Amino acid sequence: MGSKRFYILGIFIILGLLVGCTSSPSYVLTENSFIYHDINFGPNRNKNFKLGVIDACRTAEGIYTKNHKKFNSNKSYRVGWELGRLKCKGKQ
């Protein structure tokens, strides 16, 4: 019975460490601008633009991320993705 308690306690400790070690978002939203990875992408950016930037920066980090449907049909996403890819490339 004692080893079962240690096993359960170990699981809770590991889960606590995993939850406690999650990183905060790497973007900042201010009233005047959208900043992602310390790069200012300018003011008045809509949700699709921001999503495009985030996907593109992940791609620049080596994790290919692109919503092809949005890229082909949504100008804001496409512009955000292209600008994000350009500005985030080599900034790791």
mmCIF file as gemmi writes it, N, C-alpha and C atoms, coordinates in Angstrom:
data_model
loop_
_atom_site.group_PDB
_atom_site.id
_atom_site.type_symbol
_atom_site.label_atom_id
_atom_site.label_alt_id
_atom_site.label_comp_id
_atom_site.label_asym_id
_atom_site.label_entity_id
_atom_site.label_seq_id
_atom_site.pdbx_PDB_ins_code
_atom_site.Cartn_x
_atom_site.Cartn_y
_atom_site.Cartn_z
_atom_site.occupancy
_atom_site.B_iso_or_equiv
_atom_site.pdbx_formal_charge
_atom_site.auth_seq_id
_atom_site.auth_asym_id
_atom_site.pdbx_PDB_model_num
ATOM 1 N N . MET Axp A 1 ? 0.822 -1.198 0 1 0 ? 1 A 1
ATOM 2 C CA . MET Axp A 1 ? 0 0 0 1 0 ? 1 A 1
ATOM 3 C C . MET Axp A 1 ? 0.865 1.262 0 1 0 ? 1 A 1
ATOM 4 N N . GLY Axp A 2 ? 2.015 1.217 0.695 1 0 ? 2 A 1
ATOM 5 C CA . GLY Axp A 2 ? 2.884 2.38 0.783 1 0 ? 2 A 1
ATOM 6 C C . GLY Axp A 2 ? 3.472 2.758 -0.565 1 0 ? 2 A 1
ATOM 7 N N . SER Axp A 3 ? 3.849 1.764 -1.384 1 0 ? 3 A 1
ATOM 8 C CA . SER Axp A 3 ? 4.431 2.063 -2.687 1 0 ? 3 A 1
ATOM 9 C C . SER Axp A 3 ? 3.39 2.677 -3.626 1 0 ? 3 A 1
ATOM 10 N N . LYS Axp A 4 ? 2.14 2.306 -3.455 1 0 ? 4 A 1
ATOM 11 C CA . LYS Axp A 4 ? 1.068 2.874 -4.28 1 0 ? 4 A 1
ATOM 12 C C . LYS Axp A 4 ? 0.902 4.368 -3.985 1 0 ? 4 A 1
ATOM 13 N N . ARG Axp A 5 ? 1.026 4.726 -2.706 1 0 ? 5 A 1
ATOM 14 C CA . ARG Axp A 5 ? 0.931 6.142 -2.32 1 0 ? 5 A 1
ATOM 15 C C . ARG Axp A 5 ? 2.082 6.948 -2.927 1 0 ? 5 A 1
ATOM 16 N N . PHE Axp A 6 ? 3.296 6.381 -2.886 1 0 ? 6 A 1
ATOM 17 C CA . PHE Axp A 6 ? 4.442 7.07 -3.476 1 0 ? 6 A 1
ATOM 18 C C . PHE Axp A 6 ? 4.281 7.235 -4.976 1 0 ? 6 A 1
ATOM 19 N N . TYR Axp A 7 ? 3.716 6.229 -5.615 1 0 ? 7 A 1
ATOM 20 C CA . TYR Axp A 7 ? 3.471 6.282 -7.054 1 0 ? 7 A 1
ATOM 21 C C . TYR Axp A 7 ? 2.492 7.412 -7.386 1 0 ? 7 A 1
ATOM 22 N N . ILE Axp A 8 ? 1.406 7.474 -6.647 1 0 ? 8 A 1
ATOM 23 C CA . ILE Axp A 8 ? 0.392 8.526 -6.873 1 0 ? 8 A 1
ATOM 24 C C . ILE Axp A 8 ? 0.981 9.899 -6.552 1 0 ? 8 A 1
ATOM 25 N N . LEU Axp A 9 ? 1.719 9.999 -5.463 1 0 ? 9 A 1
ATOM 26 C CA . LEU Axp A 9 ? 2.367 11.259 -5.104 1 0 ? 9 A 1
ATOM 27 C C . LEU Axp A 9 ? 3.341 11.696 -6.193 1 0 ? 9 A 1
ATOM 28 N N . GLY Axp A 10 ? 4.101 10.743 -6.744 1 0 ? 10 A 1
ATOM 29 C CA . GLY Axp A 10 ? 5.036 11.049 -7.828 1 0 ? 10 A 1
ATOM 30 C C . GLY Axp A 10 ? 4.324 11.592 -9.056 1 0 ? 10 A 1
ATOM 31 N N . ILE Axp A 11 ? 3.184 11.014 -9.386 1 0 ? 11 A 1
ATOM 32 C CA . ILE Axp A 11 ? 2.404 11.496 -10.539 1 0 ? 11 A 1
ATOM 33 C C . ILE Axp A 11 ? 1.96 12.937 -10.311 1 0 ? 11 A 1
ATOM 34 N N . PHE Axp A 12 ? 1.469 13.244 -9.115 1 0 ? 12 A 1
ATOM 35 C CA . PHE Axp A 12 ? 1.026 14.608 -8.821 1 0 ? 12 A 1
ATOM 36 C C . PHE Axp A 12 ? 2.18 15.608 -8.852 1 0 ? 12 A 1
ATOM 37 N N . ILE Axp A 13 ? 3.329 15.194 -8.382 1 0 ? 13 A 1
ATOM 38 C CA . ILE Axp A 13 ? 4.496 16.085 -8.424 1 0 ? 13 A 1
ATOM 39 C C . ILE Axp A 13 ? 4.902 16.366 -9.866 1 0 ? 13 A 1
ATOM 40 N N . ILE Axp A 14 ? 4.951 15.336 -10.683 1 0 ? 14 A 1
ATOM 41 C CA . ILE Axp A 14 ? 5.318 15.52 -12.095 1 0 ? 14 A 1
ATOM 42 C C . ILE Axp A 14 ? 4.3 16.415 -12.8 1 0 ? 14 A 1
ATOM 43 N N . LEU Axp A 15 ? 3.02 16.16 -12.578 1 0 ? 15 A 1
ATOM 44 C CA . LEU Axp A 15 ? 1.99 17.006 -13.194 1 0 ? 15 A 1
ATOM 45 C C . LEU Axp A 15 ? 2.102 18.443 -12.724 1 0 ? 15 A 1
ATOM 46 N N . GLY Axp A 16 ? 2.377 18.633 -11.445 1 0 ? 16 A 1
ATOM 47 C CA . GLY Axp A 16 ? 2.549 19.992 -10.921 1 0 ? 16 A 1
ATOM 48 C C . GLY Axp A 16 ? 3.715 20.714 -11.564 1 0 ? 16 A 1
ATOM 49 N N . LEU Axp A 17 ? 4.806 20 -11.761 1 0 ? 17 A 1
ATOM 50 C CA . LEU Axp A 17 ? 5.972 20.6 -12.416 1 0 ? 17 A 1
ATOM 51 C C . LEU Axp A 17 ? 5.67 20.955 -13.869 1 0 ? 17 A 1
ATOM 52 N N . LEU Axp A 18 ? 4.973 20.078 -14.565 1 0 ? 18 A 1
ATOM 53 C CA . LEU Axp A 18 ? 4.635 20.346 -15.963 1 0 ? 18 A 1
ATOM 54 C C . LEU Axp A 18 ? 3.73 21.551 -16.095 1 0 ? 18 A 1
ATOM 55 N N . VAL Axp A 19 ? 2.736 21.649 -15.237 1 0 ? 19 A 1
ATOM 56 C CA . VAL Axp A 19 ? 1.816 22.788 -15.294 1 0 ? 19 A 1
ATOM 57 C C . VAL Axp A 19 ? 2.54 24.06 -14.903 1 0 ? 19 A 1
ATOM 58 N N . GLY Axp A 20 ? 3.401 23.989 -13.919 1 0 ? 20 A 1
ATOM 59 C CA . GLY Axp A 20 ? 4.12 25.169 -13.456 1 0 ? 20 A 1
ATOM 60 C C . GLY Axp A 20 ? 5.175 25.659 -14.423 1 0 ? 20 A 1
ATOM 61 N N . CYS Axp A 21 ? 5.603 24.822 -15.348 1 0 ? 21 A 1
ATOM 62 C CA . CYS Axp A 21 ? 6.681 25.188 -16.263 1 0 ? 21 A 1
ATOM 63 C C . CYS Axp A 21 ? 6.186 25.608 -17.644 1 0 ? 21 A 1
ATOM 64 N N . THR Axp A 22 ? 4.915 25.798 -17.809 1 0 ? 22 A 1
ATOM 65 C CA . THR Axp A 22 ? 4.427 26.238 -19.114 1 0 ? 22 A 1
ATOM 66 C C . THR Axp A 22 ? 4.837 27.679 -19.342 1 0 ? 22 A 1
ATOM 67 N N . SER Axp A 23 ? 5.148 27.994 -20.565 1 0 ? 23 A 1
ATOM 68 C CA . SER Axp A 23 ? 5.611 29.339 -20.871 1 0 ? 23 A 1
ATOM 69 C C . SER Axp A 23 ? 4.436 30.272 -21.116 1 0 ? 23 A 1
ATOM 70 N N . SER Axp A 24 ? 4.698 31.537 -20.928 1 0 ? 24 A 1
ATOM 71 C CA . SER Axp A 24 ? 3.673 32.545 -21.185 1 0 ? 24 A 1
ATOM 72 C C . SER Axp A 24 ? 3.661 32.862 -22.669 1 0 ? 24 A 1
ATOM 73 N N . PRO Axp A 25 ? 2.589 33.463 -23.174 1 0 ? 25 A 1
ATOM 74 C CA . PRO Axp A 25 ? 2.538 33.793 -24.599 1 0 ? 25 A 1
ATOM 75 C C . PRO Axp A 25 ? 3.69 34.711 -24.991 1 0 ? 25 A 1
ATOM 76 N N . SER Axp A 26 ? 4.171 34.564 -26.21 1 0 ? 26 A 1
ATOM 77 C CA . SER Axp A 26 ? 5.29 35.39 -26.655 1 0 ? 26 A 1
ATOM 78 C C . SER Axp A 26 ? 4.805 36.58 -27.472 1 0 ? 26 A 1
ATOM 79 N N . TYR Axp A 27 ? 3.584 36.991 -27.224 1 0 ? 27 A 1
ATOM 80 C CA . TYR Axp A 27 ? 3.087 38.17 -27.91 1 0 ? 27 A 1
ATOM 81 C C . TYR Axp A 27 ? 2.553 39.163 -26.898 1 0 ? 27 A 1
ATOM 82 N N . VAL Axp A 28 ? 2.535 40.416 -27.307 1 0 ? 28 A 1
ATOM 83 C CA . VAL Axp A 28 ? 2.041 41.492 -26.463 1 0 ? 28 A 1
ATOM 84 C C . VAL Axp A 28 ? 1.028 42.279 -27.268 1 0 ? 28 A 1
ATOM 85 N N . LEU Axp A 29 ? -0.109 42.504 -26.681 1 0 ? 29 A 1
ATOM 86 C CA . LEU Axp A 29 ? -1.115 43.339 -27.329 1 0 ? 29 A 1
ATOM 87 C C . LEU Axp A 29 ? -1.219 44.633 -26.545 1 0 ? 29 A 1
ATOM 88 N N . THR Axp A 30 ? -0.889 45.705 -27.173 1 0 ? 30 A 1
ATOM 89 C CA . THR Axp A 30 ? -1.06 47 -26.537 1 0 ? 30 A 1
ATOM 90 C C . THR Axp A 30 ? -2.149 47.744 -27.294 1 0 ? 30 A 1
ATOM 91 N N . GLU Axp A 31 ? -2.483 48.873 -26.807 1 0 ? 31 A 1
ATOM 92 C CA . GLU Axp A 31 ? -3.525 49.662 -27.46 1 0 ? 31 A 1
ATOM 93 C C . GLU Axp A 31 ? -3.092 50.097 -28.857 1 0 ? 31 A 1
ATOM 94 N N . ASN Axp A 32 ? -1.788 50.262 -29.036 1 0 ? 32 A 1
ATOM 95 C CA . ASN Axp A 32 ? -1.298 50.811 -30.298 1 0 ? 32 A 1
ATOM 96 C C . ASN Axp A 32 ? -0.579 49.834 -31.206 1 0 ? 32 A 1
ATOM 97 N N . SER Axp A 33 ? -0.283 48.625 -30.739 1 0 ? 33 A 1
ATOM 98 C CA . SER Axp A 33 ? 0.464 47.735 -31.618 1 0 ? 33 A 1
ATOM 99 C C . SER Axp A 33 ? 0.362 46.27 -31.211 1 0 ? 33 A 1
ATOM 100 N N . PHE Axp A 34 ? 0.728 45.413 -32.152 1 0 ? 34 A 1
ATOM 101 C CA . PHE Axp A 34 ? 0.805 43.965 -31.942 1 0 ? 34 A 1
ATOM 102 C C . PHE Axp A 34 ? 2.27 43.589 -31.994 1 0 ? 34 A 1
ATOM 103 N N . ILE Axp A 35 ? 2.809 43.134 -30.875 1 0 ? 35 A 1
ATOM 104 C CA . ILE Axp A 35 ? 4.22 42.782 -30.786 1 0 ? 35 A 1
ATOM 105 C C . ILE Axp A 35 ? 4.322 41.278 -30.566 1 0 ? 35 A 1
ATOM 106 N N . TYR Axp A 36 ? 5.068 40.612 -31.429 1 0 ? 36 A 1
ATOM 107 C CA . TYR Axp A 36 ? 5.255 39.159 -31.327 1 0 ? 36 A 1
ATOM 108 C C . TYR Axp A 36 ? 6.733 38.862 -31.455 1 0 ? 36 A 1
ATOM 109 N N . HIS Axp A 37 ? 7.283 38.096 -30.53 1 0 ? 37 A 1
ATOM 110 C CA . HIS Axp A 37 ? 8.727 37.803 -30.48 1 0 ? 37 A 1
ATOM 111 C C . HIS Axp A 37 ? 9.544 39.093 -30.54 1 0 ? 37 A 1
ATOM 112 N N . ASP Axp A 38 ? 9.114 40.087 -29.799 1 0 ? 38 A 1
ATOM 113 C CA . ASP Axp A 38 ? 9.792 41.386 -29.734 1 0 ? 38 A 1
ATOM 114 C C . ASP Axp A 38 ? 9.829 42.123 -31.071 1 0 ? 38 A 1
ATOM 115 N N . ILE Axp A 39 ? 8.968 41.747 -31.992 1 0 ? 39 A 1
ATOM 116 C CA . ILE Axp A 39 ? 8.871 42.431 -33.287 1 0 ? 39 A 1
ATOM 117 C C . ILE Axp A 39 ? 7.538 43.161 -33.317 1 0 ? 39 A 1
ATOM 118 N N . ASN Axp A 40 ? 7.581 44.456 -33.581 1 0 ? 40 A 1
ATOM 119 C CA . ASN Axp A 40 ? 6.362 45.256 -33.641 1 0 ? 40 A 1
ATOM 120 C C . ASN Axp A 40 ? 5.758 45.145 -35.035 1 0 ? 40 A 1
ATOM 121 N N . PHE Axp A 41 ? 4.576 44.559 -35.119 1 0 ? 41 A 1
ATOM 122 C CA . PHE Axp A 41 ? 3.895 44.394 -36.396 1 0 ? 41 A 1
ATOM 123 C C . PHE Axp A 41 ? 2.873 45.498 -36.657 1 0 ? 41 A 1
ATOM 124 N N . GLY Axp A 42 ? 2.869 46.508 -35.829 1 0 ? 42 A 1
ATOM 125 C CA . GLY Axp A 42 ? 2.053 47.676 -36.085 1 0 ? 42 A 1
ATOM 126 C C . GLY Axp A 42 ? 0.698 47.693 -35.392 1 0 ? 42 A 1
ATOM 127 N N . PRO Axp A 43 ? 0.017 48.828 -35.522 1 0 ? 43 A 1
ATOM 128 C CA . PRO Axp A 43 ? -1.28 49.014 -34.856 1 0 ? 43 A 1
ATOM 129 C C . PRO Axp A 43 ? -2.445 48.463 -35.675 1 0 ? 43 A 1
ATOM 130 N N . ASN Axp A 44 ? -3.563 48.346 -35.015 1 0 ? 44 A 1
ATOM 131 C CA . ASN Axp A 44 ? -4.84 47.997 -35.654 1 0 ? 44 A 1
ATOM 132 C C . ASN Axp A 44 ? -4.781 46.7 -36.456 1 0 ? 44 A 1
ATOM 133 N N . ARG Axp A 45 ? -4.22 45.671 -35.893 1 0 ? 45 A 1
ATOM 134 C CA . ARG Axp A 45 ? -4.12 44.386 -36.588 1 0 ? 45 A 1
ATOM 135 C C . ARG Axp A 45 ? -5.289 43.497 -36.176 1 0 ? 45 A 1
ATOM 136 N N . ASN Axp A 46 ? -5.959 42.923 -37.155 1 0 ? 46 A 1
ATOM 137 C CA . ASN Axp A 46 ? -7.114 42.083 -36.84 1 0 ? 46 A 1
ATOM 138 C C . ASN Axp A 46 ? -6.678 40.662 -36.474 1 0 ? 46 A 1
ATOM 139 N N . LYS Axp A 47 ? -7.65 39.872 -36.044 1 0 ? 47 A 1
ATOM 140 C CA . LYS Axp A 47 ? -7.403 38.507 -35.561 1 0 ? 47 A 1
ATOM 141 C C . LYS Axp A 47 ? -6.711 37.635 -36.612 1 0 ? 47 A 1
ATOM 142 N N . ASN Axp A 48 ? -7.132 37.718 -37.862 1 0 ? 48 A 1
ATOM 143 C CA . ASN Axp A 48 ? -6.539 36.882 -38.909 1 0 ? 48 A 1
ATOM 144 C C . ASN Axp A 48 ? -5.096 37.278 -39.204 1 0 ? 48 A 1
ATOM 145 N N . PHE Axp A 49 ? -4.806 38.555 -39.191 1 0 ? 49 A 1
ATOM 146 C CA . PHE Axp A 49 ? -3.435 39.017 -39.385 1 0 ? 49 A 1
ATOM 147 C C . PHE Axp A 49 ? -2.541 38.451 -38.284 1 0 ? 49 A 1
ATOM 148 N N . LYS Axp A 50 ? -2.998 38.571 -37.035 1 0 ? 50 A 1
ATOM 149 C CA . LYS Axp A 50 ? -2.22 38.091 -35.893 1 0 ? 50 A 1
ATOM 150 C C . LYS Axp A 50 ? -1.997 36.584 -35.981 1 0 ? 50 A 1
ATOM 151 N N . LEU Axp A 51 ? -3.025 35.856 -36.347 1 0 ? 51 A 1
ATOM 152 C CA . LEU Axp A 51 ? -2.895 34.409 -36.508 1 0 ? 51 A 1
ATOM 153 C C . LEU Axp A 51 ? -1.884 34.075 -37.603 1 0 ? 51 A 1
ATOM 154 N N . GLY Axp A 52 ? -1.901 34.835 -38.693 1 0 ? 52 A 1
ATOM 155 C CA . GLY Axp A 52 ? -0.933 34.635 -39.775 1 0 ? 52 A 1
ATOM 156 C C . GLY Axp A 52 ? 0.493 34.859 -39.297 1 0 ? 52 A 1
ATOM 157 N N . VAL Axp A 53 ? 0.705 35.912 -38.526 1 0 ? 53 A 1
ATOM 158 C CA . VAL Axp A 53 ? 2.034 36.203 -37.987 1 0 ? 53 A 1
ATOM 159 C C . VAL Axp A 53 ? 2.498 35.068 -37.076 1 0 ? 53 A 1
ATOM 160 N N . ILE Axp A 54 ? 1.638 34.632 -36.178 1 0 ? 54 A 1
ATOM 161 C CA . ILE Axp A 54 ? 1.999 33.57 -35.24 1 0 ? 54 A 1
ATOM 162 C C . ILE Axp A 54 ? 2.343 32.288 -35.99 1 0 ? 54 A 1
ATOM 163 N N . ASP Axp A 55 ? 1.523 31.916 -36.975 1 0 ? 55 A 1
ATOM 164 C CA . ASP Axp A 55 ? 1.802 30.722 -37.774 1 0 ? 55 A 1
ATOM 165 C C . ASP Axp A 55 ? 3.12 30.852 -38.532 1 0 ? 55 A 1
ATOM 166 N N . ALA Axp A 56 ? 3.365 32.012 -39.098 1 0 ? 56 A 1
ATOM 167 C CA . ALA Axp A 56 ? 4.594 32.226 -39.871 1 0 ? 56 A 1
ATOM 168 C C . ALA Axp A 56 ? 5.828 32.188 -38.985 1 0 ? 56 A 1
ATOM 169 N N . CYS Axp A 57 ? 5.743 32.77 -37.81 1 0 ? 57 A 1
ATOM 170 C CA . CYS Axp A 57 ? 6.892 32.752 -36.907 1 0 ? 57 A 1
ATOM 171 C C . CYS Axp A 57 ? 7.177 31.333 -36.429 1 0 ? 57 A 1
ATOM 172 N N . ARG Axp A 58 ? 6.144 30.542 -36.215 1 0 ? 58 A 1
ATOM 173 C CA . ARG Axp A 58 ? 6.355 29.131 -35.87 1 0 ? 58 A 1
ATOM 174 C C . ARG Axp A 58 ? 7.043 28.425 -37.037 1 0 ? 58 A 1
ATOM 175 N N . THR Axp A 59 ? 6.644 28.766 -38.256 1 0 ? 59 A 1
ATOM 176 C CA . THR Axp A 59 ? 7.282 28.19 -39.443 1 0 ? 59 A 1
ATOM 177 C C . THR Axp A 59 ? 8.756 28.586 -39.493 1 0 ? 59 A 1
ATOM 178 N N . ALA Axp A 60 ? 9.039 29.846 -39.193 1 0 ? 60 A 1
ATOM 179 C CA . ALA Axp A 60 ? 10.425 30.319 -39.19 1 0 ? 60 A 1
ATOM 180 C C . ALA Axp A 60 ? 11.255 29.608 -38.134 1 0 ? 60 A 1
ATOM 181 N N . GLU Axp A 61 ? 10.606 29.124 -37.072 1 0 ? 61 A 1
ATOM 182 C CA . GLU Axp A 61 ? 11.3 28.401 -36.012 1 0 ? 61 A 1
ATOM 183 C C . GLU Axp A 61 ? 11.489 26.926 -36.362 1 0 ? 61 A 1
ATOM 184 N N . GLY Axp A 62 ? 10.942 26.503 -37.505 1 0 ? 62 A 1
ATOM 185 C CA . GLY Axp A 62 ? 11.125 25.125 -37.931 1 0 ? 62 A 1
ATOM 186 C C . GLY Axp A 62 ? 9.905 24.239 -37.763 1 0 ? 62 A 1
ATOM 187 N N . ILE Axp A 63 ? 8.793 24.807 -37.302 1 0 ? 63 A 1
ATOM 188 C CA . ILE Axp A 63 ? 7.548 24.043 -37.145 1 0 ? 63 A 1
ATOM 189 C C . ILE Axp A 63 ? 6.576 24.566 -38.196 1 0 ? 63 A 1
ATOM 190 N N . TYR Axp A 64 ? 6.562 23.929 -39.366 1 0 ? 64 A 1
ATOM 191 C CA . TYR Axp A 64 ? 5.752 24.436 -40.477 1 0 ? 64 A 1
ATOM 192 C C . TYR Axp A 64 ? 4.293 24.539 -40.053 1 0 ? 64 A 1
ATOM 193 N N . THR Axp A 65 ? 3.786 25.763 -40.085 1 0 ? 65 A 1
ATOM 194 C CA . THR Axp A 65 ? 2.414 26.043 -39.672 1 0 ? 65 A 1
ATOM 195 C C . THR Axp A 65 ? 1.806 27.037 -40.651 1 0 ? 65 A 1
ATOM 196 N N . LYS Axp A 66 ? 0.803 26.593 -41.364 1 0 ? 66 A 1
ATOM 197 C CA . LYS Axp A 66 ? 0.105 27.482 -42.286 1 0 ? 66 A 1
ATOM 198 C C . LYS Axp A 66 ? -1.297 26.926 -42.515 1 0 ? 66 A 1
ATOM 199 N N . ASN Axp A 67 ? -2.277 27.778 -42.366 1 0 ? 67 A 1
ATOM 200 C CA . ASN Axp A 67 ? -3.654 27.404 -42.678 1 0 ? 67 A 1
ATOM 201 C C . ASN Axp A 67 ? -3.844 27.738 -44.156 1 0 ? 67 A 1
ATOM 202 N N . HIS Axp A 68 ? -3.72 26.738 -45.014 1 0 ? 68 A 1
ATOM 203 C CA . HIS Axp A 68 ? -3.757 26.97 -46.46 1 0 ? 68 A 1
ATOM 204 C C . HIS Axp A 68 ? -5.085 27.544 -46.922 1 0 ? 68 A 1
ATOM 205 N N . LYS Axp A 69 ? -6.162 27.132 -46.297 1 0 ? 69 A 1
ATOM 206 C CA . LYS Axp A 69 ? -7.478 27.655 -46.665 1 0 ? 69 A 1
ATOM 207 C C . LYS Axp A 69 ? -7.548 29.158 -46.379 1 0 ? 69 A 1
ATOM 208 N N . LYS Axp A 70 ? -7.105 29.559 -45.184 1 0 ? 70 A 1
ATOM 209 C CA . LYS Axp A 70 ? -7.095 30.991 -44.85 1 0 ? 70 A 1
ATOM 210 C C . LYS Axp A 70 ? -6.086 31.743 -45.717 1 0 ? 70 A 1
ATOM 211 N N . PHE Axp A 71 ? -4.922 31.135 -45.951 1 0 ? 71 A 1
ATOM 212 C CA . PHE Axp A 71 ? -3.891 31.796 -46.747 1 0 ? 71 A 1
ATOM 213 C C . PHE Axp A 71 ? -4.418 32.131 -48.144 1 0 ? 71 A 1
ATOM 214 N N . ASN Axp A 72 ? -5.197 31.224 -48.726 1 0 ? 72 A 1
ATOM 215 C CA . ASN Axp A 72 ? -5.721 31.433 -50.077 1 0 ? 72 A 1
ATOM 216 C C . ASN Axp A 72 ? -6.977 32.297 -50.127 1 0 ? 72 A 1
ATOM 217 N N . SER Axp A 73 ? -7.686 32.419 -49.002 1 0 ? 73 A 1
ATOM 218 C CA . SER Axp A 73 ? -8.966 33.128 -49.053 1 0 ? 73 A 1
ATOM 219 C C . SER Axp A 73 ? -9.039 34.384 -48.194 1 0 ? 73 A 1
ATOM 220 N N . ASN Axp A 74 ? -8.062 34.592 -47.318 1 0 ? 74 A 1
ATOM 221 C CA . ASN Axp A 74 ? -8.141 35.722 -46.394 1 0 ? 74 A 1
ATOM 222 C C . ASN Axp A 74 ? -6.895 36.591 -46.526 1 0 ? 74 A 1
ATOM 223 N N . LYS Axp A 75 ? -7.078 37.777 -47.038 1 0 ? 75 A 1
ATOM 224 C CA . LYS Axp A 75 ? -5.947 38.667 -47.301 1 0 ? 75 A 1
ATOM 225 C C . LYS Axp A 75 ? -5.192 39.032 -46.018 1 0 ? 75 A 1
ATOM 226 N N . SER Axp A 76 ? -5.901 39.287 -44.927 1 0 ? 76 A 1
ATOM 227 C CA . SER Axp A 76 ? -5.24 39.651 -43.67 1 0 ? 76 A 1
ATOM 228 C C . SER Axp A 76 ? -4.329 38.533 -43.175 1 0 ? 76 A 1
ATOM 229 N N . TYR Axp A 77 ? -4.824 37.299 -43.215 1 0 ? 77 A 1
ATOM 230 C CA . TYR Axp A 77 ? -4.001 36.157 -42.796 1 0 ? 77 A 1
ATOM 231 C C . TYR Axp A 77 ? -2.772 36.039 -43.694 1 0 ? 77 A 1
ATOM 232 N N . ARG Axp A 78 ? -2.976 36.135 -45.006 1 0 ? 78 A 1
ATOM 233 C CA . ARG Axp A 78 ? -1.878 35.998 -45.97 1 0 ? 78 A 1
ATOM 234 C C . ARG Axp A 78 ? -0.819 37.074 -45.747 1 0 ? 78 A 1
ATOM 235 N N . VAL Axp A 79 ? -1.24 38.324 -45.581 1 0 ? 79 A 1
ATOM 236 C CA . VAL Axp A 79 ? -0.289 39.419 -45.36 1 0 ? 79 A 1
ATOM 237 C C . VAL Axp A 79 ? 0.445 39.209 -44.032 1 0 ? 79 A 1
ATOM 238 N N . GLY Axp A 80 ? -0.295 38.807 -42.993 1 0 ? 80 A 1
ATOM 239 C CA . GLY Axp A 80 ? 0.337 38.533 -41.7 1 0 ? 80 A 1
ATOM 240 C C . GLY Axp A 80 ? 1.343 37.4 -41.791 1 0 ? 80 A 1
ATOM 241 N N . TRP Axp A 81 ? 0.969 36.339 -42.522 1 0 ? 81 A 1
ATOM 242 C CA . TRP Axp A 81 ? 1.867 35.193 -42.653 1 0 ? 81 A 1
ATOM 243 C C . TRP Axp A 81 ? 3.133 35.594 -43.403 1 0 ? 81 A 1
ATOM 244 N N . GLU Axp A 82 ? 2.981 36.293 -44.5 1 0 ? 82 A 1
ATOM 245 C CA . GLU Axp A 82 ? 4.151 36.69 -45.295 1 0 ? 82 A 1
ATOM 246 C C . GLU Axp A 82 ? 5.062 37.644 -44.522 1 0 ? 82 A 1
ATOM 247 N N . LEU Axp A 83 ? 4.475 38.618 -43.84 1 0 ? 83 A 1
ATOM 248 C CA . LEU Axp A 83 ? 5.268 39.569 -43.074 1 0 ? 83 A 1
ATOM 249 C C . LEU Axp A 83 ? 5.918 38.886 -41.87 1 0 ? 83 A 1
ATOM 250 N N . GLY Axp A 84 ? 5.168 38.017 -41.225 1 0 ? 84 A 1
ATOM 251 C CA . GLY Axp A 84 ? 5.714 37.283 -40.082 1 0 ? 84 A 1
ATOM 252 C C . GLY Axp A 84 ? 6.875 36.395 -40.486 1 0 ? 84 A 1
ATOM 253 N N . ARG Axp A 85 ? 6.737 35.706 -41.599 1 0 ? 85 A 1
ATOM 254 C CA . ARG Axp A 85 ? 7.81 34.824 -42.093 1 0 ? 85 A 1
ATOM 255 C C . ARG Axp A 85 ? 9.056 35.64 -42.388 1 0 ? 85 A 1
ATOM 256 N N . LEU Axp A 86 ? 8.879 36.783 -43.019 1 0 ? 86 A 1
ATOM 257 C CA . LEU Axp A 86 ? 10 37.648 -43.36 1 0 ? 86 A 1
ATOM 258 C C . LEU Axp A 86 ? 10.704 38.188 -42.12 1 0 ? 86 A 1
ATOM 259 N N . LYS Axp A 87 ? 9.917 38.687 -41.162 1 0 ? 87 A 1
ATOM 260 C CA . LYS Axp A 87 ? 10.523 39.33 -39.982 1 0 ? 87 A 1
ATOM 261 C C . LYS Axp A 87 ? 11.041 38.332 -38.94 1 0 ? 87 A 1
ATOM 262 N N . CYS Axp A 88 ? 10.406 37.166 -38.846 1 0 ? 88 A 1
ATOM 263 C CA . CYS Axp A 88 ? 10.821 36.19 -37.83 1 0 ? 88 A 1
ATOM 264 C C . CYS Axp A 88 ? 11.948 35.282 -38.294 1 0 ? 88 A 1
ATOM 265 N N . LYS Axp A 89 ? 12.165 35.203 -39.585 1 0 ? 89 A 1
ATOM 266 C CA . LYS Axp A 89 ? 13.209 34.328 -40.119 1 0 ? 89 A 1
ATOM 267 C C . LYS Axp A 89 ? 14.577 34.757 -39.574 1 0 ? 89 A 1
ATOM 268 N N . GLY Axp A 90 ? 15.26 33.835 -38.953 1 0 ? 90 A 1
ATOM 269 C CA . GLY Axp A 90 ? 16.589 34.118 -38.416 1 0 ? 90 A 1
ATOM 270 C C . GLY Axp A 90 ? 16.606 34.865 -37.109 1 0 ? 90 A 1
ATOM 271 N N . LYS Axp A 91 ? 15.455 35.047 -36.467 1 0 ? 91 A 1
ATOM 272 C CA . LYS Axp A 91 ? 15.404 35.827 -35.221 1 0 ? 91 A 1
ATOM 273 C C . LYS Axp A 91 ? 15.355 34.949 -33.968 1 0 ? 91 A 1
ATOM 274 N N . GLN Axp A 92 ? 15.573 33.651 -34.068 1 0 ? 92 A 1
ATOM 275 C CA . GLN Axp A 92 ? 15.456 32.773 -32.903 1 0 ? 92 A 1
ATOM 276 C C . GLN Axp A 92 ? 16.55 33.028 -31.925 1 0 ? 92 A 1
